[in-house]
Amino acid sequence: MKMTEKCLEINENLKIILERRSITFFDKTKEIEDELLIKIVELASLAPSSYNLQPWEVIIVKSKENKKKLREICFNQEKVEDASANIVVIANYKRAINNIERVLDDFKSKGYPISVNKSIIENFYTNNAKMRAVRDASLFAMNLMLIARFFNLETHPMEGFNEKLLREFLNIEDYKEIPLIIAIGYKDLTKELLPQGIRFPFSDFGKII
Ligand SMILES: Cc1cc2nc3c(=O)[nH]c(=O)nc-3n(C[C@H](O)[C@H](O)[C@H](O)COP(=O)(O)O)c2cc1C
């Protein structure tokens, strides 16, 4: 048996990734305590980000009434209302810039050899700031979807929403980006998903040089 196959077989933790799916059927009867939602979001914040500036924000849409409204905004996707909650992931580059001082102070207090100052980081970040913020917020979002599975929760990422209506509903300013919404909840065990969609082999998309 090859080493990679052996690792896959013995590493239970890989199940978190191997068995993750975008869940279409959530158990409508189940709620998630606010405390657990907050825990999952905080654990997701362990994701890496450029200079550790953590440009993400979330708005968790959980009440029945708000989920109903969000479902309309998400082109009537049923899972939005069936899920226990929906986490709107926002990329706010201004938040990253505002965090520079706190992050630098933290680095210094921990003995990091810092060769840059606030204005150097600010200049660097400001060049293509929205892209940097969206990239980091997306890493955060992926982390969140995997962490949810450690709590027996499932997720569904969504970009199918009317952005203008979503901004109006949640008062999200234009300078912020909204990479995705993550529906989160417990799987409806009475329903089966179709098999997972194709994934392409390394030779299709990668090379080793
Ligand atoms: C950023 C993003 C946006 C997505 N938006 C939607 C969506 O609006 N509606 C939907 O049904 N699926 C959506 N998906 C789910 C994908 O279709 C799904 O991840 C893909 O088919 C692979 O399936 P799997 O996650 O079960 O492996 C989205 C996925 C991502 C990453």
The ligand as an SDF file (V2000), in Angstrom:
LIG
                    3D

 31 33  0  0  0  0  0  0  0  0999 V2000
  -18.4960   30.3590   -3.3260 C   0  0  0  0  0  0  0  0  0  0  0  0
  -19.5110   29.2750   -3.5810 C   0  0  0  0  0  0  0  0  0  0  0  0
  -20.7960   29.6220   -3.9100 C   0  0  0  0  0  0  0  0  0  0  0  0
  -21.7790   28.6460   -4.0980 C   0  0  0  0  0  0  0  0  0  0  0  0
  -23.0690   29.0220   -4.3200 N   0  0  0  0  0  0  0  0  0  0  0  0
  -24.0460   28.0830   -4.3540 C   0  0  0  0  0  0  0  0  0  0  0  0
  -25.4110   28.4720   -4.4040 C   0  0  0  0  0  0  0  0  0  0  0  0
  -25.7590   29.6570   -4.3810 O   0  0  0  0  0  0  0  0  0  0  0  0
  -26.3370   27.5120   -4.4680 N   0  0  0  0  0  0  0  0  0  0  0  0
  -26.0110   26.1850   -4.4580 C   0  0  0  0  0  0  0  0  0  0  0  0
  -26.9230   25.3490   -4.5110 O   0  0  0  0  0  0  0  0  0  0  0  0
  -24.7280   25.7910   -4.3630 N   0  0  0  0  0  0  0  0  0  0  0  0
  -23.7470   26.7030   -4.2970 C   0  0  0  0  0  0  0  0  0  0  0  0
  -22.4240   26.3040   -4.1350 N   0  0  0  0  0  0  0  0  0  0  0  0
  -22.1170   24.9020   -3.9260 C   0  0  0  0  0  0  0  0  0  0  0  0
  -21.3400   24.2420   -5.0730 C   0  0  0  0  0  0  0  0  0  0  0  0
  -22.1990   24.0010   -6.1570 O   0  0  0  0  0  0  0  0  0  0  0  0
  -20.7070   22.9600   -4.5340 C   0  0  0  0  0  0  0  0  0  0  0  0
  -19.7430   23.2990   -3.5730 O   0  0  0  0  0  0  0  0  0  0  0  0
  -20.0500   22.1240   -5.6200 C   0  0  0  0  0  0  0  0  0  0  0  0
  -21.0050   21.6470   -6.5220 O   0  0  0  0  0  0  0  0  0  0  0  0
  -19.3150   20.9310   -5.0400 C   0  0  0  0  0  0  0  0  0  0  0  0
  -20.1810   20.1550   -4.2460 O   0  0  0  0  0  0  0  0  0  0  0  0
  -19.7580   19.7060   -2.7710 P   0  0  0  0  0  0  0  0  0  0  0  0
  -19.5250   20.9690   -1.9810 O   0  0  0  0  0  0  0  0  0  0  0  0
  -20.9210   18.8890   -2.2340 O   0  0  0  0  0  0  0  0  0  0  0  0
  -18.5110   18.8920   -2.8840 O   0  0  0  0  0  0  0  0  0  0  0  0
  -21.4250   27.2640   -3.9860 C   0  0  0  0  0  0  0  0  0  0  0  0
  -20.1000   26.9420   -3.6680 C   0  0  0  0  0  0  0  0  0  0  0  0
  -19.1620   27.9210   -3.4520 C   0  0  0  0  0  0  0  0  0  0  0  0
  -17.7600   27.5410   -3.0500 C   0  0  0  0  0  0  0  0  0  0  0  0
  1  2  1  0
  2  3  1  0
  2 30  2  0
  3  4  2  0
  4  5  1  0
  4 28  1  0
  5  6  2  0
  6  7  1  0
  6 13  1  0
  7  8  2  0
  7  9  1  0
  9 10  1  0
 10 11  2  0
 10 12  1  0
 12 13  2  0
 13 14  1  0
 14 15  1  0
 14 28  1  0
 15 16  1  0
 16 17  1  0
 16 18  1  0
 18 19  1  0
 18 20  1  0
 20 21  1  0
 20 22  1  0
 22 23  1  0
 23 24  1  0
 24 25  2  0
 24 26  1  0
 24 27  1  0
 28 29  2  0
 29 30  1  0
 30 31  1  0
M  END
$$$$
